[in-house]
Amino acid sequence: MDHVDGMAGAGGTAGAAGAAGAAGAAGADGTDDEVGRTLDAVGPRLKNLRLGRDLTLTHLAAATGVSVSTLSRLEAGLRRPTLEQLLPLARVYGVTIDELVDAPRTGNPRLNLRPIACKDGSTVLPLTRRPGGIQAYKFVLPAPPRGPVEPVLRTHEGYDWIYVLNGTLRLVLGEHDLVLKPGEAAEFDTRTPHWFGSTGSGPVEFLSLVGKQGERAHVRAAPDPAASERS
């Protein structure tokens, strides 16, 4: 996978969790009807996601722990999904629960940056909205449906710092082929040929700080090496 250039954004919040959890609740203000309509529309979206990733119901059942019959009923709209079913589906598809149920936007509209799905099934959520300087993104990369992907290395102007949140990230950087686990970070000049993606064991989420003109993040405070040696 190439970097932010040419890619769109993803991420999101758990605003849909309340919708799933409230599926069976009645309300006097009509909100239960709105929740019902939202959940009734999930089926076609689930089916499109599965077909777009070339997955069979059997493969999806094995990856999520949800039975084939239940998945089939969900996609056909014969059953409304629960939060316990939406969580593993979102994890396998590499999307948020909000995206699965098409939840409405919430919060300050000036800060509500919407995720955009990429053709390869990945999503990127821009976390900043300002011209120039270092830009922040959250990447969600799905596991390849049929084993590891052959890396296609790219280059572009800039400097990148990445931090893995969940899953394992494969980073090919020049002659180096690295695997980063949650809590691990890497930084590099993006003029160095590079590629990153899931290791194939599952989806991966990571943060990226990108200076498109070569800007680098500056650490204002760092641990004292001498203090570390004394402890």
C-alpha positions, 0 to 999 in steps of 0.5 A, spaced: 500 500 500 502 507 498 501 512 503 496 518 504 497 521 497 491 518 493 488 514 499 481 516 502 480 516 510 477 512 515 476 511 522 470 513 526 466 513 533 462 508 536 455 512 535 452 506 532 453 502 538 447 505 541 443 504 535 445 496 535 444 496 543 437 499 543 434 495 537 429 492 541 428 498 546 421 502 545 421 509 545 415 514 546 419 519 541 419 515 535 427 514 536 426 507 536 423 507 529 429 511 526 433 505 530 429 500 526 430 503 519 437 504 520 438 497 522 434 494 517 438 497 512 445 494 514 443 487 510 445 490 503 451 494 506 454 487 509 453 483 503 456 489 499 462 489 503 463 481 503 462 481 496 467 487 495 472 483 499 471 476 495 469 472 501 464 467 502 459 466 507 463 460 510 470 464 510 466 470 514 463 465 519 470 462 520 473 469 521 468 472 525 465 466 529 458 468 527 454 462 524 453 462 516 445 461 517 446 468 521 450 471 517 445 469 511 439 472 515 443 478 516 445 480 509 437 478 507 435 483 512 431 477 516 434 479 522 437 485 525 444 485 528 446 486 535 452 489 537 456 482 539 455 481 531 457 488 529 464 488 532 467 482 529 464 484 522 467 491 523 474 488 525 474 483 519 472 488 514 477 493 517 471 499 518 468 502 524 461 500 526 458 507 524 460 505 517 456 498 517 450 501 520 451 508 516 450 512 523 449 519 522 454 524 524 455 527 531 459 532 534 462 539 532 461 538 524 467 542 523 471 537 527 467 531 524 472 528 519 468 523 515 472 516 513 473 514 506 474 507 503 479 505 498 479 501 493 483 495 496 478 495 502 482 500 507 480 506 510 483 512 512 481 517 517 484 524 517 485 527 524 487 534 522 484 539 518 489 545 516 493 547 510 500 545 510 504 542 516 504 535 519 498 532 518 495 526 522 491 520 520 488 513 522 489 507 518 485 501 518 488 496 513 484 489 512 487 482 512 488 480 505 482 475 503 487 470 500 494 470 503 500 475 503 500 481 498 506 482 494 508 489 496 509 494 490 514 500 493 512 507 492 516 514 493 514 521 495 516 527 498 515 527 505 517 524 512 512 519 516 512 517 523 507 511 524 505 508 531 501 501 531 494 501 535 492 494 533 494 488 529 501 487 526 503 491 520 508 489 515 513 495 513 517 494 507 522 500 507 528 499 502 531 493 503 528 492 510 522 488 511 519 489 518 513 487 522 511 492 527 506 490 533 502 494 537 505 499 541 511 499 536 513 505 532 517 507 526 519 513 522 522 514 515 523 519 509 518 517 504 523 518 499 525 511 501 521 506 497 516 503 502 510 499 502 505 497 508 500 492 509 497 487 514 501 481 515 495 477 513 493 475 520 488 480 521 486 487 520 491 492 523 490 499 525 495 505 526 496 512 526 501 516 521 504 523 522 506 525 515 510 532 513 508 532 506 514 537 505 519 533 509 517 536 516 518 532 522 515 531 529 519 534 534 520 531 541 520 537 546 521 532 552 524 525 552 526 520 558 533 521 561 538 516 559 542 516 565 535 516 569 533 509 566 540 506 567 540 508 575 533 505 575 
